[in-house]
Amino acid sequence: MMSTVLVANRGEIACRVFRTCRELGISTVAVHSDADADALHVREADAAVRLPGATPSETYLRGDLVVAAALAAGADAVHPGYGFLSENAAFARAVTDAGLLWIGPPPEAIEAMASKTRAKELLGIRPLSEVTEDDLPVLVKAAAGGGGRGMRIVRELGALEGELRAASAEAESAFGDGEVFVEPYVENGRHVEVQLLCDTHGTVWALGTRDCSLQRRHQKVIEEAPAPGLPAALEASLLDTAVRAAKAVGYTGAGTVEFLVADGRAHFLEMNTRLQVEHPVTEEVYGVDLVALQLAVAEGRALPPEPPAPRGHAIEARLYAEDPAREWAPQTGVLHRFEVPAEGRVRLDTGYASGDAVGVHYDPMLAKVIVHAPTRAEAARKLAHALERARVHGPVTNRDLLVASLRHPEYTAPEALDTGFYGRNLPELTTAPAGEAYAAVAAALAEAAAGAGRFGGGWRNVRSQDETRTYGDHEVRYRPTRGGGLEVTSPAGVRVVSASPDRVRLEVDGVVRAYTVDSYGDGTVHAGPHRLTVRPRFTDPSEQTAPGSLLAPMPGTVVRVADGLAVGDRVTAGQPLLWLEAMKMEHRVTAPASGTLTALHAVPGRQVEVGALLAVVQTEALEEDPV
């Protein structure tokens, strides 16, 4: 039996595996990059080993360093988590060659299934070798790994070569394998998958289905089990295909077979030879601990002949540090406060705690929030409520988008689910949440109360003019009263019930609402569930930029500049000029308008901070009239 497990991963999944190990009395070892030296997974482990460097290629993708760390720490088993080296057969062999127990499928099964090209060949499906106009649209896809990295939709034949290069570079950075392939792209299907668990004694469990159709950039956002509304015959076919695929390669451990369902037909996508990010929804429905079962299988123990019976419905939401309204741009900074209410058995799987910093090197996922309920409708209501009440103070997140998604009529009617959900509904889902204007009032009054030292004791000078504060698009005007209180003059119809530096109560249309207000001196204020950006009353001239300036939308590394691009070139609106890599994804920076490139400061390999000047495009309007 194993006594010490090293997790060859970081963040949320490392913490998740450690939790089960603690419950089973197994010691734990973390590995960490320099950027992760004080990360939560390091703090929770019994021991930790440094991997010198910060980027994945220097650290978590270095199988030799990970194996050496396991041996140095006295571990006798390695759990790969997901991503990084989890589907790397050479790494699995290196682990076993070192005399360590590999908590995963045999390397031969990984070779057969972890490469999507070889998996499709095994099932008699061939990728496209030559693409013509008639084949469009097509999907460029990484042969290794997952999580939406190394994937591009191509709708114009002329864009194919560039997207192949971009996908390959992204896959190489994320997985250490730049192989990509091309397959037909099925528009707006449902992403449905089957969870498998297989032991070394011939038992194969098919633990039902999951629906993962709500995606952005081919990466899942909201997942649930079971997949709602599938015809019984189709569901049986999916389960049967998944079991046959596992048996065909002698699979053991946890794995997932993914399908795209469209027009009543299932199209095989891939088999993930690892634990999936969304495994908690299956755990909640079946009442099992998949990590504990992985450990048991690795030790050679047999599964019961049949899995437990499913019960109820579970939904998971991935909380990301990203801005959905700005093309899902990843965000960085200090997570000042991170609290998710646990009432009603809300489950939180995370690699962050209050005070931790979100950096640029890794995936921007902060946590997964999971609920279970007797029905799908109850689970969606419960999850939306928990997210709405969470205190996530720091970088911009997708929290408001998740709440709006769970309450959207397309989501609550499962027959309408498909991967085009965000493409159709994103503008609607990213509008300012209801009540944000009144949250701005609360923020302004809390600041006023802090300046006065107290509320209710009077103000030394009662001004005749209003005080003005602006948060985002919301201007708030107020004035102190001779009675020692505060009066809101804009927006109209707001009565101040009480105000202190951290709590404000307002009455609007006869309804009193309380706002807890927190400010951390970083230009943002959190009032209730609302994150507000403070707009200064006076603009700093040094912060003004020339028209046509392209500023880095996020901190990251310049990975490419468009071939042959030089100062003086004519560019057109939307033309790709350069690419940034941040949080394991490539982000394209395009010309904001047609004109002339008058400055180019971006250099491949250079790291840039958010707001850094990358290039300047002098627009045609300015060229015609320089005044």
C-alpha positions as CSV (number, residue, x, y, z in Angstrom):
1,M,0.0,0.0,0.0
2,M,1.2,3.5,-0.8
3,S,2.2,5.8,2.1
4,T,3.2,9.0,0.5
5,V,1.8,10.5,-2.7
6,L,3.4,13.3,-4.8
7,V,1.0,15.3,-6.9
8,A,2.6,16.3,-10.2
9,N,0.5,19.4,-10.5
10,R,-0.6,22.6,-8.8
11,G,-3.5,24.6,-7.6
12,E,-7.0,23.3,-7.2
13,I,-6.4,19.7,-8.4
14,A,-3.4,19.3,-6.1
15,C,-5.4,20.5,-3.1
16,R,-8.3,18.1,-4.2
17,V,-6.0,15.1,-4.2
18,F,-4.4,16.1,-0.9
19,R,-7.8,16.2,0.7
20,T,-8.5,12.6,-0.1
21,C,-5.0,11.5,0.9
22,R,-5.4,13.1,4.3
23,E,-8.7,11.3,4.8
24,L,-7.0,8.0,4.0
25,G,-4.0,8.6,6.2
26,I,-1.6,9.1,3.2
27,S,1.2,11.7,3.4
28,T,1.4,14.3,0.7
29,V,4.2,16.0,-1.3
30,A,3.8,19.1,-3.5
31,V,6.0,20.4,-6.2
32,H,6.0,24.1,-7.0
33,S,7.5,26.7,-9.3
34,D,9.1,29.8,-8.0
35,A,5.9,31.7,-8.7
36,D,3.9,29.1,-6.6
37,A,6.3,29.1,-3.6
38,D,3.6,30.2,-1.2
39,A,0.6,28.8,-3.1
40,L,-2.2,27.0,-1.3
41,H,-1.3,23.6,-2.5
42,V,2.2,24.1,-1.1
43,R,0.8,25.2,2.2
44,E,-1.5,22.2,2.5
45,A,1.1,19.5,1.6
46,D,3.2,17.7,4.2
47,A,6.3,18.4,2.2
48,A,7.2,20.4,-0.9
49,V,9.9,20.4,-3.5
50,R,10.9,23.4,-5.6
51,L,11.0,23.2,-9.4
52,P,13.3,26.1,-10.4
53,G,11.7,28.6,-12.7
54,A,8.2,30.0,-13.3
55,T,6.9,29.0,-16.7
56,P,5.3,25.5,-17.2
57,S,8.0,24.5,-19.6
58,E,10.6,25.1,-16.9
59,T,8.7,23.5,-14.1
60,Y,5.5,21.4,-14.2
61,L,6.3,20.0,-17.7
62,R,9.7,18.8,-16.6
63,G,9.0,15.2,-15.9
64,D,12.6,14.5,-15.0
65,L,12.5,17.1,-12.2
66,V,9.2,15.8,-10.9
67,V,10.4,12.2,-10.7
68,A,13.5,13.5,-8.9
69,A,11.4,15.4,-6.5
70,A,9.3,12.3,-5.7
71,L,12.4,10.3,-4.9
72,A,14.0,13.1,-2.9
73,A,10.8,13.5,-0.7
74,G,10.5,9.8,-0.2
75,A,7.2,9.4,-2.1
76,D,6.2,6.0,-3.3
77,A,3.4,7.1,-5.7
78,V,2.7,9.9,-8.1
79,H,-0.7,11.3,-9.0
80,P,-0.6,13.4,-12.2
81,G,-3.8,15.5,-11.7
82,Y,-5.0,16.9,-15.0
83,G,-3.3,19.0,-17.6
84,F,0.5,19.3,-17.7
85,L,2.0,15.7,-17.8
86,S,-1.2,13.8,-16.9
87,E,-1.6,12.3,-20.4
88,N,2.1,11.9,-21.2
89,A,3.0,8.2,-21.6
90,A,6.7,8.9,-21.4
91,F,6.2,10.5,-18.0
92,A,4.1,7.6,-16.8
93,R,7.0,5.2,-17.8
94,A,9.6,7.4,-16.1
95,V,7.6,7.2,-12.9
96,T,7.3,3.4,-12.9
97,D,10.9,3.0,-14.1
98,A,12.0,4.9,-11.0
99,G,10.2,2.3,-8.9
100,L,7.2,4.5,-8.1
101,L,3.5,3.7,-8.3
102,W,1.7,5.5,-11.2
103,I,-1.8,6.5,-10.2
104,G,-3.2,6.4,-13.7
105,P,-3.8,4.2,-16.8
106,P,-1.0,2.1,-18.3
107,P,1.3,4.0,-20.6
108,E,0.2,1.9,-23.5
109,A,-3.4,3.0,-23.0
110,I,-2.3,6.6,-22.7
111,E,-0.5,6.3,-26.1
112,A,-3.5,4.7,-27.7
113,M,-6.1,7.3,-26.4
114,A,-4.4,10.4,-25.1
115,S,-3.3,11.4,-28.6
116,K,-6.6,12.4,-30.2
117,T,-5.3,11.5,-33.7
118,R,-4.4,7.9,-32.6
119,A,-7.6,7.5,-30.7
120,K,-9.7,8.4,-33.7
121,E,-7.7,6.0,-35.8
122,L,-8.3,3.3,-33.3
123,L,-12.1,3.9,-33.7
124,G,-11.8,4.1,-37.5
125,I,-12.1,7.9,-37.7
126,R,-9.6,9.8,-39.9
127,P,-8.7,13.5,-39.5
128,L,-8.7,15.7,-42.6
129,S,-5.4,15.5,-44.5
130,E,-6.3,18.2,-47.0
131,V,-8.8,21.0,-46.4
132,T,-10.8,22.6,-49.2
133,E,-13.5,25.3,-49.2
134,D,-16.1,22.6,-49.1
135,D,-14.8,21.3,-45.8
136,L,-15.2,24.6,-43.9
137,P,-15.7,25.3,-41.1
138,V,-13.0,23.1,-39.6
139,L,-11.5,22.8,-36.2
140,V,-7.7,22.8,-35.6
141,K,-7.1,20.8,-32.4
142,A,-4.1,19.8,-30.3
143,A,-3.4,16.1,-30.4
144,A,-2.4,16.1,-26.7
145,G,-4.0,17.7,-23.6
146,G,-7.3,19.5,-23.3
147,G,-8.9,22.4,-21.6
148,G,-9.5,24.3,-24.9
149,R,-5.8,25.0,-25.5
150,G,-4.5,24.5,-29.0
151,M,-7.9,24.8,-30.6
152,R,-9.0,27.2,-33.3
153,I,-12.2,27.4,-35.5
154,V,-11.3,28.2,-39.1
155,R,-14.0,29.6,-41.4
156,E,-11.8,31.0,-44.2
157,L,-9.2,28.8,-46.0
158,G,-6.7,31.7,-46.0
159,A,-6.6,31.7,-42.2
160,L,-5.8,28.0,-41.9
161,E,-2.0,28.2,-42.0
162,G,-1.8,30.9,-39.4
163,E,-4.2,29.1,-37.1
164,L,-2.3,25.9,-37.4
165,R,0.8,27.7,-36.2
166,A,-1.0,29.5,-33.4
167,A,-2.6,26.3,-32.1
168,S,0.7,24.4,-32.3
169,A,2.5,27.0,-30.3
170,E,-0.2,27.1,-27.7
171,A,-0.2,23.3,-27.4
172,E,3.6,23.2,-27.1
173,S,3.5,25.7,-24.3
174,A,0.7,24.0,-22.4
175,F,1.5,20.3,-22.9
176,G,5.0,20.1,-24.3
177,D,3.6,18.6,-27.5
178,G,2.9,20.8,-30.5
179,E,1.1,18.2,-32.7
180,V,-2.2,19.4,-34.1
181,F,-4.7,18.0,-36.5
182,V,-7.8,19.2,-38.4
183,E,-11.3,17.8,-38.2
184,P,-14.8,19.0,-39.4
185,Y,-16.4,21.5,-37.0
186,V,-19.9,20.7,-35.9
187,E,-21.8,23.9,-35.2
188,N,-23.7,24.3,-31.9
189,G,-23.8,20.7,-30.8
190,R,-24.0,19.5,-27.2
191,H,-20.8,18.4,-25.5
192,V,-21.7,15.2,-23.6
193,E,-19.2,12.9,-21.9
194,V,-19.1,9.6,-20.0
195,Q,-17.1,9.0,-16.9
196,L,-15.3,5.7,-16.7
197,L,-13.6,3.9,-13.9
198,C,-11.8,0.6,-14.6
199,D,-9.9,-1.7,-12.3
200,T,-7.2,-4.3,-13.1
201,H,-9.6,-7.2,-12.6
202,G,-11.7,-6.5,-15.7
203,T,-14.5,-4.4,-14.1
204,V,-15.5,-1.3,-16.0
205,W,-17.9,1.3,-14.5
206,A,-19.7,3.7,-16.7
207,L,-20.7,6.4,-14.2
208,G,-23.4,8.1,-16.3
209,T,-23.2,11.2,-18.4
210,R,-22.2,14.8,-18.0
211,D,-23.2,17.8,-20.1
212,C,-20.4,20.4,-20.6
213,S,-22.0,22.5,-23.4
214,L,-21.5,25.9,-21.8
215,Q,-18.1,26.8,-23.0
216,R,-15.9,29.7,-24.0
217,R,-12.8,29.3,-26.2
218,H,-13.6,25.6,-26.2
219,Q,-13.1,25.5,-22.5
220,K,-15.9,24.4,-20.2
221,V,-17.6,26.9,-17.9
222,I,-20.6,25.1,-16.4
223,E,-20.9,21.3,-16.2
224,E,-23.6,19.1,-14.9
225,A,-24.6,15.4,-14.3
226,P,-26.5,13.7,-15.6
227,A,-26.7,15.3,-19.1
228,P,-30.3,16.4,-19.2
229,G,-32.9,15.5,-21.8
230,L,-31.0,12.7,-23.7
231,P,-33.1,10.1,-25.4
232,A,-32.7,6.8,-23.6
233,A,-31.4,5.0,-26.7
234,L,-28.8,7.7,-27.4
235,E,-27.6,7.6,-23.8
236,A,-27.3,3.8,-23.9
237,S,-25.3,4.1,-27.1
238,L,-22.9,6.7,-25.5
239,L,-22.3,4.4,-22.5
240,D,-21.7,1.4,-24.6
241,T,-19.3,3.2,-26.9
242,A,-17.3,4.5,-23.9
243,V,-17.1,1.0,-22.3
244,R,-16.0,-0.6,-25.6
245,A,-13.3,2.1,-26.1
246,A,-11.9,1.4,-22.6
247,K,-11.9,-2.4,-23.0
248,A,-10.2,-2.1,-26.4
249,V,-7.0,-0.6,-24.9
250,G,-7.0,-2.4,-21.6
251,Y,-7.8,0.8,-19.7
252,T,-7.5,1.1,-15.9
253,G,-8.2,4.0,-13.6
254,A,-10.4,7.0,-14.2
255,G,-11.0,8.3,-17.7
256,T,-13.6,10.2,-19.8
257,V,-14.9,9.6,-23.3
258,E,-16.2,12.8,-24.9
259,F,-18.8,13.2,-27.7
260,L,-20.5,16.0,-29.6
261,V,-24.2,15.4,-30.0
262,A,-26.0,17.0,-32.9
263,D,-29.2,16.1,-34.7
264,G,-29.7,13.1,-32.6
265,R,-26.3,11.6,-33.5
266,A,-23.1,11.3,-31.3
267,H,-19.7,12.2,-32.8
268,F,-16.7,10.8,-30.9
269,L,-14.3,13.6,-29.9
270,E,-11.7,12.1,-27.7
271,M,-10.8,10.0,-24.6
272,N,-9.2,11.8,-21.7
273,T,-6.9,9.4,-19.9
274,R,-7.0,11.2,-16.6
275,L,-9.4,12.7,-14.1
276,Q,-11.5,15.5,-15.5
277,V,-11.8,19.0,-14.0
278,E,-15.6,18.4,-13.8
279,H,-15.3,15.1,-11.9
280,P,-17.1,16.5,-8.8
281,V,-20.5,16.5,-10.4
282,T,-20.2,12.7,-11.0
283,E,-19.0,12.3,-7.4
284,E,-22.0,14.2,-6.0
285,V,-24.5,12.2,-8.1
286,Y,-23.0,8.8,-7.4
287,G,-21.9,9.4,-3.8
288,V,-18.3,8.3,-4.6
289,D,-14.8,9.8,-4.2
290,L,-13.1,9.2,-7.6
291,V,-9.7,10.1,-6.2
292,A,-10.0,7.5,-3.5
293,L,-11.1,5.0,-6.1
294,Q,-8.1,5.9,-8.3
295,L,-5.8,5.2,-5.4
296,A,-7.5,1.9,-4.7
297,V,-7.2,0.8,-8.3
298,A,-3.6,1.8,-8.4
299,E,-3.0,-0.5,-5.4
300,G,-4.6,-3.4,-7.3
301,R,-7.9,-3.5,-5.4
302,A,-11.0,-4.6,-7.2
303,L,-14.1,-2.5,-7.7
304,P,-17.5,-3.8,-6.7
305,P,-19.3,-5.4,-9.7
306,E,-21.7,-2.5,-10.1
307,P,-21.4,1.2,-9.3
308,P,-23.7,2.9,-6.8
309,A,-27.1,4.0,-8.1
310,P,-27.2,7.7,-9.1
311,R,-29.4,10.2,-7.3
312,G,-30.4,13.8,-8.0
313,H,-28.6,16.3,-10.1
314,A,-25.3,18.2,-9.6
315,I,-24.0,21.3,-11.3
316,E,-20.5,22.8,-11.3
317,A,-19.5,26.4,-12.1
318,R,-15.9,27.3,-12.9
319,L,-14.9,30.7,-11.3
320,Y,-12.3,32.4,-13.4
321,A,-10.2,35.5,-13.0
322,E,-11.2,36.9,-16.4
323,D,-13.4,39.6,-17.9
324,P,-16.1,38.1,-20.2
325,A,-16.9,41.5,-21.5
326,R,-13.4,42.0,-22.8
327,E,-13.1,38.8,-24.8
328,W,-12.5,36.7,-21.7
329,A,-9.2,38.5,-21.0
330,P,-7.5,36.8,-18.0
331,Q,-7.0,39.0,-14.9
332,T,-4.2,39.1,-12.3
333,G,-3.8,40.7,-8.9
334,V,-4.4,40.0,-5.2
335,L,-7.5,38.0,-4.2
336,H,-8.1,40.2,-1.2
337,R,-11.1,38.2,0.1
338,F,-12.5,34.9,-1.1
339,E,-15.5,33.4,0.7
340,V,-18.2,31.2,-0.6
341,P,-21.1,30.4,1.7
342,A,-21.2,26.7,2.7
343,E,-24.9,26.6,3.7
344,G,-26.9,23.9,1.9
345,R,-23.8,21.8,1.3
346,V,-22.1,24.0,-1.3
347,R,-18.8,22.4,-2.3
348,L,-15.8,24.5,-3.0
349,D,-12.7,23.0,-4.8
350,T,-10.0,25.7,-5.0
351,G,-6.3,26.4,-5.0
352,Y,-6.7,29.9,-3.6
353,A,-7.5,31.6,-0.3
354,S,-8.0,35.2,0.8
355,G,-4.7,37.1,0.3
356,D,-3.3,34.9,-2.4
357,A,-2.1,36.5,-5.7
358,V,-3.3,35.4,-9.1
359,G,-0.3,35.4,-11.5
360,V,0.3,35.4,-15.2
361,H,1.9,31.9,-15.7
362,Y,-1.0,29.5,-15.2
363,D,-4.7,28.9,-15.9
364,P,-7.0,31.7,-14.5
365,M,-9.4,29.3,-12.8
366,L,-9.8,30.3,-9.1
367,A,-12.2,27.6,-8.0
368,K,-15.0,25.2,-8.9
369,V,-18.3,25.7,-7.0
370,I,-20.5,22.6,-6.9
371,V,-24.0,21.9,-5.6
372,H,-26.2,18.8,-5.5
373,A,-30.0,18.8,-5.3
374,P,-32.9,16.5,-6.0
375,T,-33.7,18.1,-9.3
376,R,-31.8,20.2,-12.0
377,A,-33.9,23.3,-11.3
378,E,-33.2,23.2,-7.6
379,A,-29.5,22.7,-8.2
380,A,-29.3,25.7,-10.6
381,R,-31.2,27.9,-8.2
382,K,-29.0,26.8,-5.3
383,L,-25.7,27.4,-7.2
384,A,-26.8,30.8,-8.5
385,H,-27.7,31.9,-5.0
386,A,-24.4,30.7,-3.5
387,L,-22.3,32.5,-6.2
388,E,-24.3,35.7,-5.8
389,R,-23.5,35.7,-2.1
390,A,-19.9,34.8,-2.5
391,R,-17.3,37.5,-1.6
392,V,-14.7,37.5,-4.4
393,H,-12.7,40.7,-3.9
394,G,-9.8,41.4,-6.2
395,P,-9.4,40.8,-9.9
396,V,-12.4,40.9,-12.2
397,T,-14.0,37.5,-12.4
398,N,-16.8,35.8,-14.3
399,R,-19.0,35.4,-11.2
400,D,-21.8,37.7,-12.5
401,L,-21.8,35.8,-15.8
402,L,-22.2,32.5,-14.0
403,V,-25.1,33.7,-12.1
404,A,-26.8,35.2,-15.2
405,S,-26.1,32.0,-17.1
406,L,-27.7,29.7,-14.5
407,R,-30.8,31.9,-14.6
408,H,-31.0,32.4,-18.3
409,P,-34.1,30.8,-20.0
410,E,-32.0,28.9,-22.5
411,Y,-30.2,27.2,-19.6
412,T,-33.2,26.5,-17.6
413,A,-34.8,24.8,-20.6
414,P,-32.2,22.0,-21.2
415,E,-33.4,21.1,-24.7
416,A,-31.9,24.4,-25.8
417,L,-28.4,23.6,-24.5
418,D,-25.5,23.7,-27.0
419,T,-22.0,25.0,-27.4
420,G,-23.2,28.2,-29.0
421,F,-24.8,29.5,-25.8
422,Y,-22.2,32.2,-25.1
423,G,-21.9,33.2,-28.8
424,R,-25.6,34.0,-28.9
425,N,-26.1,35.5,-25.4
426,L,-22.8,37.1,-24.2
427,P,-23.8,40.8,-24.7
428,E,-27.0,40.1,-22.7
429,L,-25.1,38.2,-20.0
430,T,-22.4,40.8,-19.5
431,T,-24.6,43.8,-18.9
432,A,-24.3,45.5,-15.5
433,P,-26.1,43.5,-12.9
434,A,-29.4,45.0,-11.6
435,G,-28.8,47.3,-8.6
436,E,-25.3,48.3,-9.5
437,A,-26.2,52.0,-9.4
438,Y,-27.4,51.7,-5.8
439,A,-24.2,49.8,-4.9
440,A,-22.3,52.8,-6.2
441,V,-24.3,55.0,-3.8
442,A,-23.4,52.7,-0.9
443,A,-19.7,52.9,-1.9
444,A,-19.8,56.7,-2.0
445,L,-21.5,57.0,1.4
446,A,-19.1,54.5,3.0
447,E,-16.2,56.6,1.8
448,A,-18.0,59.7,3.2
449,A,-18.5,58.0,6.5
450,A,-14.9,57.0,6.7
451,G,-13.8,60.6,6.0
452,A,-16.1,62.0,8.7
453,G,-14.9,59.4,11.2
454,R,-18.5,58.5,12.1
455,F,-22.0,58.9,10.8
456,G,-24.7,60.5,13.0
457,G,-22.4,62.8,14.9
458,G,-22.6,65.8,12.6
459,W,-20.3,67.4,10.0
460,R,-18.3,70.5,10.9
461,N,-18.9,72.2,7.6
462,V,-22.3,71.7,5.9
463,R,-21.5,72.4,2.2
464,S,-24.1,74.0,0.0
465,Q,-22.7,72.1,-3.0
466,D,-23.0,68.4,-3.6
467,E,-20.1,66.0,-3.2
468,T,-19.6,63.9,-6.3
469,R,-18.1,60.4,-6.7
470,T,-18.0,58.3,-9.8
471,Y,-17.8,54.5,-10.0
472,G,-17.6,53.1,-13.5
473,D,-20.6,54.7,-15.3
474,H,-22.4,55.6,-12.2
475,E,-22.2,59.2,-10.8
476,V,-23.3,59.7,-7.2
477,R,-24.1,63.0,-5.7
478,Y,-24.7,63.6,-2.0
479,R,-24.5,66.2,0.7
480,P,-24.3,66.2,4.5
481,T,-27.5,67.5,6.3
482,R,-27.7,69.8,9.3
483,G,-29.1,66.9,11.3
484,G,-25.8,65.1,11.0
485,G,-26.8,62.7,8.2
486,L,-26.3,62.3,4.5
487,E,-28.7,63.1,1.7
488,V,-28.4,61.5,-1.7
489,T,-29.4,63.9,-4.5
490,S,-28.5,61.6,-7.4
491,P,-29.7,59.1,-8.3
492,A,-33.1,60.2,-7.2
493,G,-35.4,58.3,-4.8
494,V,-32.7,56.9,-2.4
495,R,-33.0,57.4,1.3
496,V,-30.1,56.8,3.6
497,V,-31.1,54.6,6.5
498,S,-27.6,54.3,8.0
499,A,-24.0,54.5,6.8
500,S,-20.6,53.5,8.3
501,P,-17.3,52.9,6.6
502,D,-18.1,49.2,6.0
503,R,-21.9,49.0,6.0
504,V,-24.6,51.1,4.4
505,R,-28.3,50.6,4.4
506,L,-30.4,52.3,1.7
507,E,-34.2,52.5,1.2
508,V,-35.5,52.6,-2.4
509,D,-39.2,52.4,-3.2
510,G,-39.9,51.4,0.4
511,V,-37.5,48.5,0.3
512,V,-34.4,48.6,2.6
513,R,-31.2,46.8,1.4
514,A,-27.9,46.5,3.2
515,Y,-24.5,46.7,1.5
516,T,-21.3,45.5,3.0
517,V,-18.5,47.7,1.6
518,D,-14.9,46.8,1.3
519,S,-12.0,48.9,-0.2
520,Y,-8.4,47.8,-0.6
521,G,-6.8,50.8,-2.1
522,D,-6.4,49.3,-5.5
523,G,-8.9,51.5,-7.3
524,T,-11.9,49.2,-6.8
525,V,-14.6,49.1,-4.2
526,H,-16.8,46.0,-3.4
527,A,-20.3,46.8,-2.3
528,G,-22.4,43.7,-1.7
529,P,-21.9,41.5,-4.8
530,H,-20.8,44.4,-7.0
531,R,-17.3,45.2,-8.0
532,L,-17.0,48.9,-8.8
533,T,-14.1,50.8,-10.4
534,V,-13.3,54.2,-8.9
535,R,-13.0,56.9,-11.5
536,P,-10.7,59.7,-10.3
537,R,-12.1,63.2,-10.3
538,F,-9.1,64.5,-12.2
539,T,-7.2,62.8,-15.0
540,D,-3.4,62.5,-14.6
541,P,-2.0,64.0,-17.9
542,S,1.0,61.5,-17.7
543,E,-1.5,58.6,-18.1
544,Q,-3.0,59.9,-21.3
545,T,-2.2,58.0,-24.5
546,A,-2.1,58.9,-28.1
547,P,-5.1,58.0,-30.3
548,G,-4.6,54.6,-31.9
549,S,-2.4,53.3,-29.1
550,L,-2.6,49.5,-28.6
551,L,-2.1,48.8,-24.9
552,A,-1.5,45.3,-23.4
553,P,-5.0,44.1,-22.2
554,M,-3.3,41.8,-19.7
555,P,0.2,41.1,-18.4
556,G,1.9,38.4,-20.5
557,T,4.7,37.6,-23.0
558,V,4.8,38.7,-26.6
559,V,5.1,35.4,-28.5
560,R,4.7,36.5,-32.1
561,V,4.5,39.6,-34.3
562,A,2.8,39.3,-37.7
563,D,5.2,38.3,-40.4
564,G,6.9,41.2,-42.0
565,L,5.1,43.8,-39.9
566,A,7.1,47.1,-39.7
567,V,6.6,50.7,-38.9
568,G,5.1,52.5,-41.9
569,D,2.9,49.6,-43.0
570,R,-0.7,50.1,-43.9
571,V,-3.0,48.0,-41.7
572,T,-6.7,47.4,-41.7
573,A,-9.2,47.3,-38.9
574,G,-9.2,43.9,-37.2
575,Q,-5.9,42.8,-38.8
576,P,-3.9,40.6,-36.3
577,L,-0.7,42.5,-35.4
578,L,0.8,40.5,-32.6
579,W,0.1,37.7,-30.1
580,L,0.4,37.7,-26.3
581,E,0.6,34.6,-24.2
582,A,-1.0,34.8,-20.7
583,M,-2.2,32.1,-18.4
584,K,-1.4,29.4,-20.9
585,M,-3.5,30.9,-23.7
586,E,-2.6,32.9,-26.8
587,H,-4.4,36.3,-27.2
588,R,-4.5,38.1,-30.5
589,V,-4.0,41.9,-30.6
590,T,-5.6,43.4,-33.7
591,A,-5.5,46.9,-35.3
592,P,-8.3,49.0,-33.8
593,A,-8.9,50.8,-37.1
594,S,-7.5,51.1,-40.6
595,G,-4.4,53.3,-40.9
596,T,-0.6,53.4,-40.7
597,L,1.5,51.6,-38.1
598,T,3.6,54.5,-36.7
599,A,5.2,52.7,-33.7
600,L,5.9,49.0,-32.8
601,H,7.3,48.4,-29.4
602,A,6.4,44.7,-29.1
603,V,9.3,42.3,-29.3
604,P,8.9,38.5,-29.3
605,G,9.9,37.1,-25.9
606,R,9.4,40.4,-24.0
607,Q,7.2,40.3,-20.9
608,V,4.8,43.2,-20.7
609,E,2.6,44.6,-17.9
610,V,-1.1,45.4,-18.4
611,G,-1.4,48.8,-20.1
612,A,2.0,48.7,-21.7
613,L,2.2,50.4,-25.0
614,L,2.6,47.7,-27.8
615,A,2.0,49.7,-31.0
616,V,0.4,52.8,-32.4
617,V,-1.9,52.9,-35.4
618,Q,-2.5,56.4,-36.9
619,T,-6.0,56.1,-38.2
620,E,-7.1,57.2,-41.7
621,A,-9.2,60.0,-40.2
622,L,-6.2,61.5,-38.4
623,E,-4.1,61.1,-41.5
624,E,-6.6,63.1,-43.5
625,D,-7.1,65.8,-40.9
626,P,-4.1,66.1,-38.4
627,V,-5.7,69.0,-36.6
